Amino acid sequence: MKNYKLNSENLSYISERITVPQYDRTTIKTGIVHVGIGGFHRSHEAFYTDQLLEDPDNKDWGICGIALLDFDSRIYNTLNEQDGLYTLIVKELDGRHTNRIIGSIVEYLYAPENPIAVIEKMASPEVKIISLTITEGGYNYNEATKAFDFNNPLIQHDLEFPNAPKTIFGYITQALKLRQSRGLKGVTVQSCDNIQGNGHMTKTMVLSYVGKAEPGLVDWIESNVSFPNAMVDRITPATAPLDIVNLIKTDGVHDAWPVVCEPFKQWVIEDDFIAGRPAWETVGAQFVDNVEPYEKMKLSLLNAGHSVLGILGALIGYNTIDQSVSNPNIATFLHNYMDVEVTPTLGDLEGIDLGNYKTSLLERFGNINIKDQIDRICSESSAKFPIFILPTINAQLEDKGDITNAAFVVAAWAIYSLGKDEKGNTLIIKDAMQPVLSAKALESTKNPEAFLEIDAVFGSLKDSKPFVEAYTTAYNAILKHGVEQCVFDLNANI
């Protein structure tokens, strides 16, 4: 079987083996600028949009992908060499792979190389939506102050050099300034990140920055820019070298960076698009008046569940999430955490069978074909815990509910931050706050409460006597007995 490099020229040959776009990509106009063209965007928004573009009435909704950061050069170069094309590999529960070439990214820009081009593209009259997957930590939010962090050196750079920004806030501000000065219509800024009230968060952070950088722009943004909330869901592990090799072996397609994902997908969006929007509902998205119940459920159960499995599994010595959830003690611990501590905080979820949803999560986590790497799930935990775990803790403390398992997970994270698993193997820890986490973790070996003094992560949690007691008890137990024995004991007490 002849191998073909993935690009526009070879698409007709590849179409004999894999589903490819049936639309003429040369006729597609860019209506969406997306910042953060990593795996999740390409398995989610770009996938929905690719399906939409098959209808000729939707040709105004192509995507321009923005590689924002210096280390994003690899994905930019890959897309550039492949004409924006990539393979989506859906790993089904029964082991089958469903492959599809995605063509919705019709333009791509590398921001560090040409920031003005990115600003101009965002300000283009044909662009109606600027969407974001910049990770939870990309919103520059300080958990302790509940405010925008102006001490961030990159933010200070953007304030001083507005035409050569390094953060999303600098880019959006300059683009909106151009739209205002040119008398253009406004735009929708749409977050696709795992943050409750992600639209509200985006608006608050953007206006905080604009208030200092371009205060005269604030009123125009209030009247001309919308920030819809949304809930996004599709497990998308990092692409492994074997995925690339297997694609060549099975289909003869050489794709330098395919995207791997599970079959499940969900996108619930607040219908607040000031400049118009694609009809994503025709390809499976759901538009609602209020996203909050859906996103709270997902963040507190799926995303938090991932962190629970990741941290506990890492300490035991597992490499993938399916290994962690296949441990019956860990699975039972997670089930109890979701039932006893999370569920009471979720309120009314009309139209949702919560029992089925929680059962489906354990099945999805256990998909042995996904092999989601634990070090990926545990990366940037300092940004994830305040969003996924702490709201449950704070709600339970307020209602005098149970926080035993949540406190155990926080204690496990403190021990994980020492950088070794229980067998003495070095852990791969990727976190913007790693120097602080490591220092506080070391202090915690003598005084466990020291880890809770990281105000940017925990806020005032260190002042809660019930939580500190549960956390300290868990910390000492893990060091003495190990994670697996501890979760066995906790499960027995439910």
C-alpha positions as CSV (number, residue, x, y, z in Angstrom):
1,M,0.0,0.0,0.0
2,K,1.4,3.3,-1.1
3,N,1.8,6.0,1.7
4,Y,0.6,9.5,1.2
5,K,1.6,12.6,3.1
6,L,-1.4,14.4,4.3
7,N,-2.0,17.6,2.4
8,S,-4.5,19.1,-0.1
9,E,-2.7,17.7,-3.1
10,N,-3.0,14.1,-1.9
11,L,-6.5,14.4,-0.5
12,S,-8.2,12.7,-3.5
13,Y,-5.9,9.7,-3.1
14,I,-6.5,9.6,0.7
15,S,-10.3,9.8,0.1
16,E,-10.2,6.2,-1.1
17,R,-9.2,5.1,2.4
18,I,-10.5,7.6,4.9
19,T,-13.5,10.0,5.0
20,V,-12.3,13.4,3.8
21,P,-14.0,16.8,3.5
22,Q,-16.5,16.9,0.6
23,Y,-16.6,20.7,0.5
24,D,-14.3,22.8,-1.6
25,R,-11.9,24.3,1.1
26,T,-10.8,27.0,-1.3
27,T,-14.2,28.6,-1.2
28,I,-14.5,28.6,2.6
29,K,-14.2,32.1,4.3
30,T,-12.8,32.6,7.8
31,G,-15.6,33.5,10.2
32,I,-13.9,32.1,13.4
33,V,-10.5,32.9,14.8
34,H,-9.5,30.3,17.3
35,V,-6.6,30.7,19.8
36,G,-5.1,27.5,21.0
37,I,-5.1,24.9,18.2
38,G,-4.1,21.9,20.4
39,G,-5.7,18.5,20.5
40,F,-8.9,19.5,22.3
41,H,-9.9,22.2,19.9
42,R,-9.2,19.9,16.9
43,S,-11.3,17.1,18.4
44,H,-14.2,19.4,19.4
45,E,-15.0,22.8,17.9
46,A,-13.0,22.1,14.7
47,F,-14.8,18.7,14.4
48,Y,-18.2,20.2,14.8
49,T,-17.4,23.0,12.3
50,D,-16.0,20.5,9.8
51,Q,-19.3,18.7,9.8
52,L,-21.2,22.0,9.4
53,L,-19.1,23.0,6.4
54,E,-20.5,20.0,4.4
55,D,-23.6,22.2,4.0
56,P,-22.8,24.8,1.2
57,D,-24.9,27.4,3.1
58,N,-22.3,27.5,5.9
59,K,-19.2,28.3,3.9
60,D,-18.6,31.6,5.9
61,W,-17.5,29.7,9.0
62,G,-14.0,28.4,8.3
63,I,-11.5,28.6,11.2
64,C,-8.2,30.5,11.4
65,G,-6.1,28.8,14.0
66,I,-3.7,30.9,16.1
67,A,-0.6,29.3,17.6
68,L,-0.2,31.8,20.5
69,L,2.9,30.8,22.4
70,D,6.5,30.2,21.5
71,F,6.3,26.5,22.1
72,D,3.3,26.3,19.7
73,S,5.6,26.4,16.8
74,R,5.4,22.7,16.2
75,I,1.7,22.6,15.8
76,Y,1.8,25.6,13.5
77,N,4.5,24.1,11.3
78,T,2.6,20.8,11.1
79,L,-0.6,22.5,10.0
80,N,1.3,24.7,7.6
81,E,2.9,21.7,6.0
82,Q,-0.4,19.8,5.9
83,D,-2.5,22.7,4.6
84,G,-4.4,22.8,7.8
85,L,-5.5,19.2,7.5
86,Y,-5.3,16.5,10.2
87,T,-6.7,13.1,11.0
88,L,-9.2,12.7,13.8
89,I,-8.8,9.2,15.3
90,V,-11.9,8.2,17.3
91,K,-11.1,5.2,19.5
92,E,-14.3,3.4,20.1
93,L,-15.0,1.3,23.3
94,D,-14.9,-1.9,21.3
95,G,-11.3,-1.2,20.0
96,R,-12.2,0.0,16.5
97,H,-10.8,3.2,15.2
98,T,-13.0,5.6,13.2
99,N,-10.7,7.9,11.1
100,R,-11.7,11.2,9.5
101,I,-9.7,14.0,7.8
102,I,-10.8,17.4,9.2
103,G,-10.6,20.4,7.0
104,S,-12.2,23.3,8.9
105,I,-9.0,25.0,9.8
106,V,-8.4,26.9,6.5
107,E,-5.9,29.5,7.8
108,Y,-3.2,29.3,10.5
109,L,-1.0,32.0,12.0
110,Y,2.0,31.8,14.4
111,A,1.5,34.8,16.8
112,P,5.2,35.2,18.0
113,E,6.3,35.5,14.4
114,N,3.8,38.1,13.3
115,P,1.6,39.6,16.0
116,I,0.2,42.3,13.8
117,A,-1.1,39.7,11.4
118,V,-3.0,38.0,14.2
119,I,-4.4,41.4,15.5
120,E,-5.5,42.2,11.9
121,K,-7.2,38.8,11.5
122,M,-9.1,39.2,14.7
123,A,-10.2,42.6,13.6
124,S,-11.3,41.4,10.1
125,P,-14.9,42.3,9.2
126,E,-15.6,38.7,8.1
127,V,-14.6,37.3,11.6
128,K,-17.6,37.0,13.8
129,I,-16.2,34.8,16.6
130,I,-12.9,34.7,18.5
131,S,-12.9,31.4,20.4
132,L,-10.4,30.2,23.0
133,T,-8.8,27.1,24.4
134,I,-6.0,28.6,26.4
135,T,-6.3,26.2,29.4
136,E,-7.6,27.0,32.9
137,G,-4.4,28.8,33.8
138,G,-4.6,31.1,30.7
139,Y,-7.2,33.4,32.2
140,N,-4.7,35.1,34.6
141,Y,-7.1,34.8,37.6
142,N,-5.7,34.9,41.1
143,E,-7.7,32.6,43.4
144,A,-6.7,34.5,46.5
145,T,-7.5,38.0,45.3
146,K,-10.4,36.9,43.0
147,A,-9.0,39.4,40.5
148,F,-6.9,39.7,37.3
149,D,-3.1,39.3,38.1
150,F,-1.4,42.4,36.8
151,N,1.9,41.2,38.4
152,N,2.3,38.6,35.6
153,P,5.4,39.7,33.7
154,L,3.7,38.8,30.4
155,I,0.8,41.2,31.2
156,Q,3.3,43.9,32.1
157,H,5.0,43.4,28.8
158,D,1.7,43.7,26.9
159,L,0.9,46.9,28.7
160,E,4.2,48.4,27.7
161,F,4.3,47.0,24.1
162,P,0.7,46.8,23.0
163,N,1.5,46.1,19.3
164,A,3.7,43.1,20.2
165,P,1.6,41.3,22.7
166,K,2.3,37.9,24.3
167,T,-1.0,37.1,26.0
168,I,-4.5,36.6,24.7
169,F,-5.6,39.8,26.5
170,G,-3.1,42.0,24.6
171,Y,-4.2,40.5,21.3
172,I,-8.0,40.8,21.9
173,T,-7.6,44.4,23.2
174,Q,-5.7,45.6,20.2
175,A,-8.1,43.8,17.8
176,L,-11.2,45.3,19.5
177,K,-9.5,48.7,19.4
178,L,-9.1,48.4,15.7
179,R,-12.7,47.3,15.2
180,Q,-13.9,50.3,17.2
181,S,-11.6,52.8,15.3
182,R,-12.7,51.4,11.9
183,G,-16.4,51.6,12.7
184,L,-16.8,47.8,12.4
185,K,-19.3,45.6,14.1
186,G,-18.5,43.8,17.3
187,V,-17.6,40.2,17.8
188,T,-18.3,37.3,20.1
189,V,-15.4,36.0,22.3
190,Q,-16.2,32.4,23.1
191,S,-14.3,30.4,25.7
192,C,-14.1,26.6,25.2
193,D,-12.1,26.0,28.4
194,N,-13.1,24.1,31.5
195,I,-14.1,26.9,33.7
196,Q,-17.5,27.3,35.3
197,G,-19.0,30.5,33.9
198,N,-16.2,30.6,31.3
199,G,-17.9,33.4,29.4
200,H,-18.3,35.4,32.6
201,M,-14.7,34.7,33.5
202,T,-13.5,35.8,30.0
203,K,-15.5,39.0,30.1
204,T,-14.3,39.9,33.6
205,M,-10.7,39.2,32.8
206,V,-10.8,41.0,29.4
207,L,-12.4,44.1,30.9
208,S,-10.0,44.1,33.8
209,Y,-7.1,44.3,31.4
210,V,-8.8,46.7,29.0
211,G,-9.6,49.0,31.9
212,K,-5.9,49.5,32.4
213,A,-4.6,49.2,28.9
214,E,-7.3,51.0,26.9
215,P,-9.9,52.4,29.3
216,G,-11.7,54.3,26.5
217,L,-12.6,50.9,25.0
218,V,-14.6,49.5,27.9
219,D,-17.9,51.0,27.0
220,W,-17.6,49.9,23.4
221,I,-16.9,46.4,24.5
222,E,-19.9,46.4,26.9
223,S,-22.2,47.3,23.9
224,N,-20.5,45.4,21.1
225,V,-18.9,42.2,22.4
226,S,-20.7,39.1,23.8
227,F,-19.1,36.4,26.0
228,P,-21.4,33.3,26.0
229,N,-20.9,30.6,28.5
230,A,-20.3,27.1,27.3
231,M,-19.7,23.5,28.6
232,V,-17.4,21.4,26.5
233,D,-16.6,17.7,26.8
234,R,-14.6,15.2,24.9
235,I,-11.7,13.2,26.4
236,T,-8.7,13.9,24.1
237,P,-5.4,12.4,25.2
238,A,-2.0,13.4,23.9
239,T,-1.2,11.8,20.6
240,A,1.4,9.0,21.0
241,P,4.0,8.1,18.4
242,L,2.3,4.7,18.0
243,D,-0.9,6.5,16.8
244,I,1.1,8.0,13.9
245,V,2.7,4.7,13.0
246,N,-0.6,2.8,13.1
247,L,-2.2,5.4,10.8
248,I,0.5,4.8,8.2
249,K,0.1,1.0,8.6
250,T,-3.6,0.8,8.4
251,D,-4.5,3.6,5.9
252,G,-1.2,4.6,4.4
253,V,-1.6,8.2,5.6
254,H,1.4,10.1,7.0
255,D,0.0,12.7,9.4
256,A,2.6,14.3,11.6
257,W,0.1,15.1,14.3
258,P,-3.2,13.4,14.2
259,V,-5.7,13.9,17.1
260,V,-7.0,11.0,19.2
261,C,-10.3,11.2,21.1
262,E,-13.1,9.1,22.6
263,P,-16.4,8.7,20.8
264,F,-18.4,10.8,23.3
265,K,-18.7,14.5,22.7
266,Q,-20.8,17.3,24.2
267,W,-21.1,21.0,23.6
268,V,-23.7,23.1,25.5
269,I,-23.7,26.8,24.6
270,E,-25.4,29.9,25.8
271,D,-27.1,31.4,22.8
272,D,-25.5,34.9,23.0
273,F,-23.7,35.7,19.8
274,I,-23.8,39.4,19.0
275,A,-22.5,39.1,15.4
276,G,-24.2,35.8,14.4
277,R,-23.1,32.2,14.8
278,P,-22.8,28.9,13.0
279,A,-25.8,26.5,13.2
280,W,-23.7,24.1,15.3
281,E,-27.0,22.6,16.7
282,T,-27.5,20.9,13.3
283,V,-24.4,18.8,14.0
284,G,-25.0,18.0,17.6
285,A,-24.3,21.0,19.8
286,Q,-27.0,22.2,22.2
287,F,-27.9,25.9,22.6
288,V,-29.6,26.8,25.9
289,D,-30.5,29.9,27.9
290,N,-28.5,28.8,31.0
291,V,-25.4,26.6,30.8
292,E,-24.5,26.7,34.5
293,P,-26.2,23.4,35.6
294,Y,-24.5,21.5,32.8
295,E,-21.0,23.0,33.3
296,K,-21.1,22.7,37.1
297,M,-22.0,19.0,36.8
298,K,-19.3,18.3,34.2
299,L,-16.5,20.3,36.0
300,S,-17.3,18.8,39.4
301,L,-17.7,15.2,38.2
302,L,-15.8,14.6,35.0
303,N,-12.9,17.0,35.3
304,A,-12.6,16.6,39.1
305,G,-12.8,12.8,38.5
306,H,-9.9,13.0,36.1
307,S,-7.9,14.9,38.7
308,V,-8.8,12.3,41.4
309,L,-7.7,9.4,39.2
310,G,-4.6,11.2,38.1
311,I,-3.2,12.2,41.4
312,L,-4.0,9.0,43.2
313,G,-2.9,6.9,40.2
314,A,0.4,8.8,39.9
315,L,1.3,8.1,43.5
316,I,0.6,4.4,43.1
317,G,2.7,4.3,40.0
318,Y,0.2,4.1,37.2
319,N,0.8,5.7,33.8
320,T,-2.7,6.0,32.3
321,I,-6.2,6.9,33.6
322,D,-7.7,3.5,32.6
323,Q,-5.1,1.8,34.8
324,S,-6.2,4.0,37.7
325,V,-10.0,3.4,37.4
326,S,-9.4,-0.3,36.8
327,N,-8.2,-0.5,40.4
328,P,-11.4,-1.4,42.3
329,N,-10.4,0.6,45.4
330,I,-9.7,3.7,43.4
331,A,-12.9,3.3,41.4
332,T,-15.0,2.9,44.5
333,F,-13.3,5.9,46.1
334,L,-14.2,8.0,43.1
335,H,-17.7,6.7,43.0
336,N,-18.1,7.6,46.7
337,Y,-16.6,11.0,46.2
338,M,-19.1,11.8,43.4
339,D,-22.1,10.4,45.3
340,V,-21.4,11.7,48.9
341,E,-19.6,14.9,48.3
342,V,-20.2,16.3,44.8
343,T,-23.8,15.3,44.2
344,P,-25.3,17.3,47.1
345,T,-23.7,20.5,45.7
346,L,-25.2,20.2,42.2
347,G,-28.8,21.3,42.9
348,D,-31.6,20.6,40.5
349,L,-30.5,19.1,37.2
350,E,-33.7,18.9,35.3
351,G,-33.6,16.5,32.4
352,I,-30.4,14.9,33.5
353,D,-30.2,11.3,34.8
354,L,-27.3,11.9,37.2
355,G,-26.9,8.3,38.1
356,N,-26.5,7.3,34.5
357,Y,-24.1,10.2,33.9
358,K,-21.8,9.1,36.8
359,T,-21.9,5.5,35.6
360,S,-21.0,6.6,32.1
361,L,-18.0,8.6,33.4
362,L,-16.5,5.5,35.0
363,E,-17.0,3.7,31.6
364,R,-15.3,6.5,29.7
365,F,-12.4,6.7,32.1
366,G,-11.9,3.0,31.7
367,N,-11.7,3.0,27.9
368,I,-8.5,1.0,27.5
369,N,-8.1,2.2,23.9
370,I,-7.7,5.9,24.9
371,K,-4.7,5.4,27.3
372,D,-4.9,9.0,28.6
373,Q,-1.6,9.8,30.2
374,I,-1.7,10.6,33.9
375,D,1.0,13.2,33.6
376,R,-1.2,15.1,31.1
377,I,-4.2,14.9,33.4
378,C,-2.1,16.1,36.4
379,S,-0.5,18.9,34.4
380,E,-1.3,22.4,35.6
381,S,-3.1,21.1,38.7
382,S,-2.6,24.4,40.4
383,A,-5.1,25.9,37.8
384,K,-7.4,22.9,37.9
385,F,-8.0,22.3,41.6
386,P,-9.5,25.7,42.3
387,I,-12.0,25.1,39.4
388,F,-12.7,21.3,39.7
389,I,-12.3,20.4,43.4
390,L,-12.4,23.5,45.6
391,P,-16.0,24.6,44.7
392,T,-17.2,21.2,46.0
393,I,-15.1,21.6,49.2
394,N,-16.4,25.1,49.9
395,A,-20.0,24.2,49.2
396,Q,-19.8,21.2,51.5
397,L,-18.1,23.2,54.3
398,E,-20.8,25.8,54.0
399,D,-23.5,23.1,54.4
400,K,-21.5,21.2,57.0
401,G,-21.3,18.3,54.6
402,D,-18.7,15.6,54.2
403,I,-15.3,16.7,52.8
404,T,-13.3,13.6,53.8
405,N,-12.5,12.3,50.3
406,A,-11.9,15.7,48.8
407,A,-9.4,16.5,51.7
408,F,-7.7,13.2,50.9
409,V,-7.2,14.2,47.3
410,V,-5.7,17.5,48.3
411,A,-3.4,15.8,50.7
412,A,-2.4,13.3,47.9
413,W,-1.6,16.3,45.7
414,A,0.6,17.8,48.3
415,I,2.6,14.5,48.5
416,Y,2.5,14.2,44.7
417,S,4.1,17.6,44.5
418,L,7.2,16.2,46.2
419,G,8.0,14.7,42.8
420,K,8.2,10.9,43.7
421,D,5.6,8.1,43.6
422,E,5.3,5.6,46.4
423,K,7.9,3.4,44.7
424,G,10.5,6.2,44.6
425,N,10.1,6.8,40.8
426,T,10.4,10.4,39.6
427,L,7.1,12.0,38.6
428,I,6.8,14.2,35.5
429,I,5.2,17.4,36.9
430,K,4.2,20.1,34.5
431,D,2.8,23.2,36.3
432,A,3.4,26.9,36.0
433,M,3.5,27.1,39.8
434,Q,5.8,24.1,40.2
435,P,8.6,26.0,42.1
436,V,6.0,27.1,44.7
437,L,4.3,23.8,44.9
438,S,7.6,21.9,45.4
439,A,8.8,24.3,48.1
440,K,5.5,24.1,50.0
441,A,5.3,20.3,49.5
442,L,8.8,20.1,51.1
443,E,7.7,22.3,54.0
444,S,4.6,20.0,54.4
445,T,6.8,17.0,55.3
446,K,7.3,18.7,58.7
447,N,4.1,20.8,58.8
448,P,1.4,19.4,56.5
449,E,-0.7,22.6,56.6
450,A,2.1,24.5,54.8
451,F,0.8,23.3,51.4
452,L,-2.5,25.0,52.1
453,E,-0.7,28.3,52.5
454,I,-0.5,28.7,48.7
455,D,-3.2,31.5,48.7
456,A,-3.3,31.8,44.9
457,V,-4.6,28.2,44.8
458,F,-6.5,27.6,48.0
459,G,-7.6,31.1,49.0
460,S,-8.8,31.1,52.6
461,L,-9.2,27.3,52.9
462,K,-6.4,27.1,55.4
463,D,-8.6,29.0,57.9
464,S,-11.3,26.2,57.9
465,K,-10.7,24.0,60.9
466,P,-12.8,21.1,59.7
467,F,-11.0,21.0,56.4
468,V,-7.5,21.3,57.9
469,E,-8.2,18.5,60.3
470,A,-9.4,16.2,57.5
471,Y,-6.5,17.2,55.3
472,T,-3.9,16.6,58.0
473,T,-5.3,13.3,59.0
474,A,-5.3,12.2,55.3
475,Y,-1.8,13.5,54.7
476,N,-0.3,11.6,57.7
477,A,-2.2,8.4,56.7
478,I,-1.0,8.4,53.1
479,L,2.6,8.8,54.3
480,K,2.2,5.9,56.8
481,H,0.0,3.5,54.9
482,G,0.1,4.5,51.2
483,V,-2.7,5.5,48.9
484,E,-4.3,2.1,48.2
485,Q,-4.6,1.0,51.8
486,C,-6.0,4.5,52.7
487,V,-8.7,4.4,50.1
488,F,-9.6,0.9,51.0
489,D,-10.1,2.1,54.6
490,L,-12.1,5.1,53.5
491,N,-14.3,3.0,51.3
492,A,-15.0,0.7,54.2
493,N,-16.3,3.5,56.3
494,I,-18.9,4.7,53.8
